[in-house]
Amino acid sequence: MRSIRGKIGLAYGALALLGVVFMGIVYADLRYLEQRIAEGVAVSDFRERTLEMRRHEKNYFLYRDPADRFSALELADGVAADLNVRRDLFHGLVPDQELTLLARALRNYRHQFDVPGALDAQKEKTVRGSGHEISNIAEHLGRQERAALVASVQKSTHAMMAFALAVVVLGLLAGQGIARMVARPLRELEAELQPLAEGRFARFVAPSRDREFVSLTQALNRMLEELDVRRRQVLHAEKLSSMGVLASGVAHELNNPLGNISSAAQILAEELPADDANHAWVAQIDSEAERARRIVRTLLDYARRQDFHPQRVALEEVLDKSLLLLGKRRPASDRLCLELQPDLAVWVDEQRMQQVFINLLRNALDAGATRLTISARRATWGECRPAAGAILAGAVAEMHEGRRVTAIQIQDDGPGIRPDALAHVFDPFFTTRGTGHGEGHGVGLGLFVVEEIVAEHGGCVAAETPVGAGARFTLWLPCRTREETHA
């Protein structure tokens, strides 16, 4: 699958290759100019030799010094040798005919000048004419070389400017192409995100086949799926809250008929003769009516919305009310083991703490546990701190080695918590029972609520799965009163 990274890498690679080619051309051009300058130096040297030859020639004719004649002949031999060596170079500057004339003039110059004795007027004139011809051709050669060098420099300058302009234009085009390749799909994606801000969860379509946009679109679609699941879960939680309000109203309405039933049973018991066999039935009616009223009263206390209001209550009483609200799901007495320190009281908000115990007990029963053990004792945090591997949440920062706490432990014999799920048990909306509205589904807020309530009390909660022992949840509630601290 193609990707933006690959395209950008390809564009930068092409620009880098273009830069390398440009550097190669510049290097070759500089080498060419260096060669032209070297050739110019050679031509200048050739011209300087001819001028030096003419100077010695003129000095000889003026002062008749044999040394000047010898130097002029020696320089003439050097100029002739240079012409033979650099004939190809000079041929590129002047026509071959001029080089032939130059060679002939050098021969005549050497032949007329290199004679024994003094030169007569005619030979002197011939030598001067040959020398003049040599110097003229050398001057022409120098002018041609300078003109060729100027033309080469201008040509190189134009070529480098044109290539540099081409590099800049191609770079701008590549940059615009990359920007358009990235900006256009982003604008399309931005337009598709607008319905999400308005609450419409429509699937995204990848605006490009590039790997990055495909991955981003897939991630957004997964996010939409999760948002939709969370939205349904929140709606379900709201529905449960509404059902709680409804149940509270129904329970309140049940109080009156239950009171009438109990009163009628008591009146009937007074009217019946002492030896009437129906006394047992009437007593049972009164007992069951009173039991129903107690359940309704507990339900009302649990459903009532109230501010956080902690007070000192007996832990056993809080647990009894929590177990009562479990109804038919409450485990049998032989399947429930309470190991509480005698007369153990805690400083808690009773309604909220009932919610904590109900959530923990219901989770254990939903997971398939058949036996529950609830134990509690007072100790310092250092004496009962969580075991290694336990997942700890809540107001952990408030705990220190000497802090007095009430440690409440709930352990079951169920299958325990999977290692991959243990780290997320206190996350909101996390559940291992699937999502939905049926009996076997969960909203994923139970343990999150437990952690929130325990933290509200200044305590913390830990979850762990001991080897072969199901799941274990431990609550640490700080001791608030003087009696608790010194107990």
N, C-alpha and C positions, 0 to 999 in steps of 0.2 A: 504494500500500500504506500502510495506517495505521502510525503510529509512536508510541512512548511520548513522544518529544519533541513531536510534534504534539498529543497529548492533554494533556500538561502545559502546553504553550503555550496550548491552548484553555481549560484550567481557569484559568490565570493571567489570560488575557484576559477570561474571564467575571468573575473576581473584580475585575479592574481596572475593567471596565465597571460592576460593582455599586458599587465604590468611587466612581466618577465620579457615578453616579446618587445615591449617598448624599450626596456633597458638593453636588450640585445641589439636593437636597431641603433640606439644612442651610442652604444659601445662600438658597433661596427662603423657608425658615422664618424665618431671621434678617431677611430683607427685610420679611417680613410683620410680625414683631415690631417692627422699626424703624418701619414704618408705623403700627402700633397705638400705639407710644410717641409718635409725632408727633401722632396724633389725640388722645392723652391730654393732650399739651402744649396743643393747641388748646382742648380742653374746660376744662383748668385755667385757661388764660388767659381764657376766657369767664367762668368762675366768679369769677376774681379781679377782672375788670372790674365784674361785678355787685356784688361786695362793696365795691369802691372807690366805685361809684355810691351805694350805701346809706350809706357813711361820710360822703360830702359832703352827702348829703340830711339826715342826722341833725345834722351840724354847722350846716347852714343853719337847721334848726328850733330849734337851741339858741342860736346866736349871730346869726342873721339876716344873715349875711355874703353879699352878692350873688355874691361869687366862688365860694362853695361851691355856690350854686344853678346858676351857669353851668357849673361843672365837672361837677355831677351830670347836667345836661341833655346836656352834651357826651359823657359816658360812656354815657348812655342811647342816644344816636345811634350810638355805636360798638358797643354790645351789639346793637342792632337790625341794624346792618350785618353783624356777625358771624353773627347768626342767619340772615340771608338767604344769606350766602356758604356757610355750613357746615350748611345745613338737611338735606342728604342725610346728612352725618355724624351729626348729632344724631338724625335719624330712625331710624338703626340702633340707638340706645341707649334712646330713650323713645318712647312712642306718638305718633302724629301729633297726637292731641288735645291733649297737653301742649304741643307746639310751637305749636299754634294759640292755646292759652291764654297762652303766653309772649309771643307776638307781640301779642295783644290787650292783655295787661297792660302791655307796653312802650308801646303807643300811648296807653293811658289815662294811664300815668305821665307820658309826654311832654306830653299834652294838658292834664292837671290842673296839672302843675308849671310849665309854660311859659305863665303868665298874667301880665299886668301887675300890678304892685303886690303888696301883701302877701296871703298866703293866709289865708282864714278857717279856722275849726276843721273845718268839714265837708270842705273841699278838702284840708286837711292830712291828715285821716283817710283820705281817698280815696287820696292820694299814698302814705301809709305802707302802706295795704293793697295797692296795686298793687306797691310795692317789695318788700313781704314775699312776695307771690306770685311775683315774679320771682326773688328769692333762693332761695325754696324749690325752684322748678323747676330753677334752676342747681345747687343742692346735689344734687338727685335725679339730674340729668344727670351730675354728677361721680362720684357713687357708682356709677351704672350703667357709666360709663366705666372706673372702677377694677376693678369686678367683671369686665367684659369683658376687660380686660387680664390679670388674674389667670387667667381661664379660657383665654385664648390661650396664655399662658406654660405652663400645665399641659398643654394639648393638644399644644403643640410638644415639650415635654419627653417626654411619653409616646410621641409619634410617633418622635422621634429614638432613644429607648431601644429601642423595638420594632424599628426599622430596623437599629440597631446590633446588636441580638441576632440579627436575621435574617442580617446579614452574617457574624457570628461562626459561627452554626450552619452556614451554607452553606460557609464556609471550612473548618470542621472536616469536613463531609461530603465536600467536594472533596479534602481531604488524605487522608482515609481511603480514598476511592475510588482516588486515585492510588497510595497505599501498597499497597492490595489488588491493584491492577492490576499493580504491579511485583513485590510480594513473593510472590504466589501462583505466577507462572511461575518465579521464581527458586527457590522451594522445590521445585517439580516438577523443575527442571533439576538441582538439588542431588541429588534422589533418583535421577535418571538417571545422575549421575556416580559413584554408589556402586559399580555393577558395574565401572567402569573401574579403580577402586582395587583391586578384587579380581582384575583381570587379564582381565575379560570385555569384549571389544571389540564392543559392540552399538551400532548407529547411533542417534543421538539424534533424537527427534521434537520439533519446535518446540512449546513449551508455550503459545505465543501467536502470533497472526498479525501482531503488531507487527513493524515492520521490524528493530528492534534485536535482538529475540529470534530472528528468522529468520536474520539475518546471523551472530549468535553460534552458532546451531545449525549452520549451514553451515560455519563456521570449525572448530567442534569435530569435525564429521564429516570435514572434510579432514585435521584433525590425527589422527583415528583411522586414516584411510587411510594417512597417512605413517607412523604408529607401526606399523601392521601390516606395511608394506613394510620398515621398519627391523628389525622383529622377524624377518621372514623372512631378511633379509640377515645379521643376527647369527647366526641359526641356520645359515645357509649357511657363514658364516665359521667357526663352531664345527665344522661338518662338515669344512671344509677342514683345520682344525687337527687333528681326529681322523684325517683321512686322512694328514696329515703324520706323526703318531705311528705309524700303521699302516705307512706307506711306510718309516719308519725301521726298524721291526721286520723288515719283509720284506727290506730292504737288508742288515740285519745277518745274517739267515739265509742270504742269497745268498753271503756271503763264503766260507763253508766249501766249498760245491760249486764255486765259481769257483776257489778255491785248489787243490782236488783236480784240476780240469780242467787247470790250469796245470802242476801237478806231473806229472800223467800224460803231458801233451804233452812235457815236458822229458825224462822217462824214456824215452818212446817215441823221441824224437829221438836219445838216446844209444844205443839198441838198434839203430837202423837203420844199415845200411852207409853209408859216406860218400858213395857214388855213387848212393844210392837217390833216385828222383825224388820220393818222398813227403816228403822233408825240408822242402820249401817249404810243403806243406799243414800239417805239424805245427808249423812255425814260425808260420804264420798263426794256427792255433788258440791257441797260447801268447800271441801278441801281442793277439788279440782278448779272450782271457780276462783278460789284464793290464789292458787298456783298460776292460773291464767292472768289474774290481775298483777301478780308479781312480774311475770314475763312482760306484760304490757308496760309496766312502770319502768323496767330496765330498758326496754326498747325506746321509750320516750326519753329517758336520760341519755341514751346513746345517740339518738337522732337529733337532740336539741343542739342548735348552733349556739356557741358561746365563746367569749374571749378566753384567752389563755389564763387559767386561774388555778395555779398549783396549790395544793394543801396536803396536810399529812393524813394519809389513809393507810389502812392495812393492806398489804400486798395480797394476802389470801382473799380478801373481799373483792379486790379488783379482778383477780383471776376467776373467782366464782361467777361474777357477773359476765365476764368474757366467755366462759364456758357455757353459761346459760344461753347467751345469744347465738351460740353455734347450733342450738336446737338439736335436730335429729343427727347432726354430724358429730355431736359430742361423743368422744370415745367412751367405752364402758369403763367402769371404775377399775376393773382389773387390767385395763390397757393404759391407764393414766397413773403416773407415779409423781406425786408432789413431795419434794424434799426441801421444805422451806425452814429457815431458821425460825424458832418460836417467836411469836409476837413481833414479826418483822414488819415495820411500817416504812413507807417511802413518801417523799415529798414530790407529788406529781399532780398533773391535771388528770383527774380520774377518767373523764370521757376520752381524752386523747390516748391515755395509756391502754384503755380497753381496745381502742382501734389498733394499737400496736400488737397486742396479744392476739386479737382476732385474726389479723393479717398473717402473723407468723404461724398460728395453729392451723388456719385454713390452708396455707401453702403446704404445710407438712401433710395434711390429710389429702389434698389434691394430688400430691406427688406419689401417693400410695402408701404412706406410713400407717402402720397398725398399732404402734405403741409409742407413747410420748412420755418424756421425762422432763419435769420442770423443777429446777433447783434454784435456790437463792441464798446468799449469805453476804455479810458485810466483811470487807477486807480493804487493804490498801491497793492502789493501782499496781504497785510493784509486785504484790503477792498473787494477783489474779490476771495479769496482763495477757493479751491474746497470744496464742501459740504461733510459731513460725509458719508462714504460708496462709494465715487467715487474712481475709480482706476486711480492712477496718475503715469505717466511715463515721461521720458525725463530728462532734467538737473534740477532736483528738488533741488539739493544741492546749486545751484546758487541763489535760491529765499530766500528772507528774508522779514520781515514785511514791511519795508519802500521802497522796490524795486518798481520802476515805471515800469508798464507793459501795453501792449495793450492786453486786454482780448477780444477774438473773440469766440462767442458762436454759434454753429449750432445745432438746435433742430428740430426734426421731430415728426410727429404724427403716426409713425409706431408702430409695436408691441413691440419695445424695445429689450433689450438684456436679455437673461435668466440669473438668478443669478449665475448658475454654470458655465456659459460661460463668465461672466463679468470679472473675474479675469485673463482671458487668451486672451483678445481681442488684446493685443499688442504683443503676442507671434508670432514668425515667423511660417508661414504655418498653423496657426490656422484659421479655417473657420467654420461657422455654415451652409453653403450652400452645403456641400459635395465637393468632389474633382472631377475634370474632365476637359473637354474642352468645354462644352456647355454653353449656355447663363445662365442657372440656377446654374452653378457651380463656385467655387472660388478657387484661388490659395492659399489664406491665407496670402498674403504679403502686402495687402493694408494698414492696420492699423500699421503694423510693419514699413513700409516705412514712414508713417505719423510721428510716434514717432521718427524715425531716423532723418528725416528732421527738425522737430521742435527742437530736441536736438542739431542738428548742428547749429541752430540759437541761442542756449543758452536758449531756452524756454522749456516749458513742456506742456503736454496735458493730459486731464482727460476724462474718460468715465463714464457715470452714466445713470441710468434708473429711472427718477422721476416717482412717482406713477401716473398712468393714463396719462403720457405725452410722451410716446415713448422713444426715445434715445436722449441723449444730450452729445455733445462733446465740450469741451472748450479748446482753445489754449491761452497760455500766452506767448507773445513775448516781451522780454525786450526792453525798450526804450534805443536807442543808442545816439541820437543827443541831443543837448542842448534844441532844440525846443520841442522835444517829452518829455523830462524829466520835463520841466516846464509848459507843456500844461495843 
